Amino acid sequence: MEYAEAKAKIIEGLTKKLKTKSKFYFNDLSEILEMKPREAKKLINDMVADGTLEYWSSGSTSMYGLTGTGKQAAAEHEE
């Protein structure tokens, strides 16, 4: 799968689910891409690097979300 196609698929898939949640597990993203996790890893990491996705970790759980979405994003920009 080409990067631009994967990026569009992730944005579309996550945008549809934003009403119910804003953070997703890595396996959720690989399911949206219809790829095995090992195959999806580079594409997902590239999306984090270019700012399409943001990585979030609680220390025990790692999740991903569209940059600037969710309650956590609002809280991080408060001063």
C-alpha positions, -999 to +999 in steps of 0.1 A: +000+000+000+012+034-009+018+060+019-007+086+005-034+058+002-027+046+038-028+081+052-062+088+035-076+055+048-064+062+084-078+098+084-112+086+070-114+057+094-105+077+125-127+106+116-157+083+115-150+070+150-142+104+166-177+107+180-171+078+203-133+079+210-102+099+200-074+075+209-068+041+192-046+011+198-020+002+172-040-029+163-070-007+155-049+013+130-035-019+114-071-032+110-082+001+093-053-004+069-062-041+065-025-050+071-007-071+096+008-050+124+044-056+112+035-043+077+016-013+091+043-002+116+064+019+091+033+036+076+019+045+111+053+057+123+057+079+092+022+094+100+034+102+135+066+117+121+048+140+096+022+151+123-009+133+109-011+111+140+001+117+175+015+091+199+001+090+234+013+069+263+000+066+299+031+047+308+015+013+305-007+018+274+003+033+241-023+048+218-025+069+187-049+096+176-054+123+149-033+153+159-053+179+178-083+158+187-097+146+220-098+159+256-061+153+261-051+177+233-072+205+248-057+199+283-021+199+269-025+234+255-039+250+286-016+273+306 
